Amino acid sequence: MQNQEVLLSYYVHLREDQWLRIKDAVPGKPSDPGRTAGDNRRFVEAVMWVGKNGARWRSLPKEYGNWNSTHRRFRRWSRQGVWQMIFNTLAASADTEWLMIDSTIIRAHQQAAGAKGGNISRGWAARGAA
């Protein structure tokens, strides 16, 4: 139970430079039609908190707002492709000079290579052996 309390007390905060990179990709700016969302930063931090802690939406700390409203807004942004736009914004300016994936560190499970899997009873073969 103590680990859960520690987990729930851990907050996520965006640094100013991180927020400045994505703030134009999120809806609710003064130039957008409709209601302006003044708490976009807090909302993104709430989503990051849920993702980082692997917690349920209901466990969202009150500092991030109502969990149900946050979840509904998350789903709405997902359907509208907002998260994909944020990802594209971050990926466009990513420093990938030293990014490398070496095939020697990528491993697949033996079944992925078509290996025979253990003692699996085959329908008609199992009946013939009996």
C-alpha positions in Angstrom: 0.0 0.0 0.0 2.9 2.4 0.7 4.2 2.0 -2.9 0.8 3.1 -4.2 0.9 6.2 -2.0 4.3 7.1 -3.3 3.2 6.5 -6.8 0.2 8.7 -6.5 2.2 11.6 -5.0 4.6 11.9 -7.9 3.7 14.9 -10.1 4.8 15.5 -13.7 5.6 19.1 -14.8 6.6 20.3 -18.2 9.6 22.6 -18.4 9.0 25.9 -20.1 11.0 25.0 -23.2 9.0 21.7 -23.5 5.7 23.5 -23.4 6.8 26.2 -25.9 7.6 23.4 -28.4 4.1 22.0 -28.3 1.8 24.8 -27.3 1.0 25.8 -30.9 0.0 22.2 -31.8 -2.8 22.0 -29.2 -6.3 23.2 -29.8 -7.8 26.0 -27.7 -5.6 28.9 -28.6 -7.1 32.4 -28.7 -7.0 32.3 -32.5 -9.1 29.1 -32.6 -12.9 29.3 -32.9 -15.0 28.2 -30.0 -14.1 28.0 -26.3 -10.5 28.7 -25.4 -8.9 26.2 -23.2 -6.8 28.0 -20.6 -5.5 24.9 -18.9 -3.9 23.0 -21.8 -0.6 22.7 -20.1 -2.1 21.3 -16.9 -4.1 18.8 -19.1 -1.0 17.6 -21.0 0.8 17.2 -17.6 -2.2 15.1 -16.4 -2.0 12.8 -19.4 1.7 12.5 -18.9 1.1 11.6 -15.2 -1.3 8.8 -16.1 1.1 7.5 -18.8 4.2 7.7 -16.6 2.6 6.1 -13.5 0.5 3.5 -15.4 -2.4 4.5 -13.1 -6.1 4.5 -13.8 -7.8 7.7 -14.7 -9.7 7.6 -11.4 -6.4 7.8 -9.6 -5.5 11.2 -11.1 -4.5 13.7 -8.4 -7.0 16.5 -7.8 -4.2 19.0 -8.8 -4.7 18.0 -12.4 -8.5 18.5 -12.3 -11.5 16.2 -12.5 -10.4 12.7 -13.8 -13.6 12.2 -15.8 -13.3 15.6 -17.6 -9.6 14.9 -18.3 -10.4 11.4 -19.7 -13.1 12.7 -22.0 -10.8 15.5 -23.3 -8.1 12.9 -23.8 -10.4 10.7 -25.9 -11.6 13.8 -27.9 -8.1 14.8 -28.7 -7.3 11.2 -29.7 -10.2 11.1 -32.1 -9.2 14.5 -33.6 -5.6 13.5 -34.1 -4.2 16.1 -31.7 -1.8 13.7 -30.1 -0.5 12.7 -33.6 0.1 16.4 -34.4 2.0 16.9 -31.1 4.1 13.8 -31.9 4.8 15.1 -35.4 5.8 18.5 -34.0 8.2 16.9 -31.6 9.6 14.4 -34.1 10.3 17.2 -36.7 12.7 18.9 -34.3 14.2 15.8 -32.7 17.9 15.4 -32.6 18.5 12.0 -34.2 22.1 12.4 -35.1 23.2 9.8 -32.6 20.1 7.6 -32.8 20.9 4.1 -33.9 19.2 0.7 -33.7 21.5 -2.2 -34.1 20.0 -5.5 -35.2 22.1 -7.4 -32.6 20.0 -5.9 -29.8 16.6 -6.7 -31.3 15.4 -10.1 -30.4 12.2 -11.9 -31.3 10.5 -14.8 -29.5 11.3 -18.2 -30.9 7.7 -18.6 -32.2 8.3 -15.5 -34.3 10.8 -17.5 -36.4 8.4 -20.3 -37.0 9.8 -22.7 -34.4 7.7 -25.7 -33.5 5.9 -25.0 -30.2 6.1 -27.8 -27.5 3.5 -30.5 -27.0 0.5 -29.2 -28.8 -2.1 -31.8 -29.5 -3.2 -31.8 -33.1 -6.9 -32.6 -33.6 -6.9 -35.8 -35.7 -3.4 -36.9 -34.7 -4.3 -36.9 -31.0 -7.4 -39.1 -31.7 -5.4 -41.6 -33.7 -2.8 -42.1 -31.0 -5.5 -42.9 -28.4 
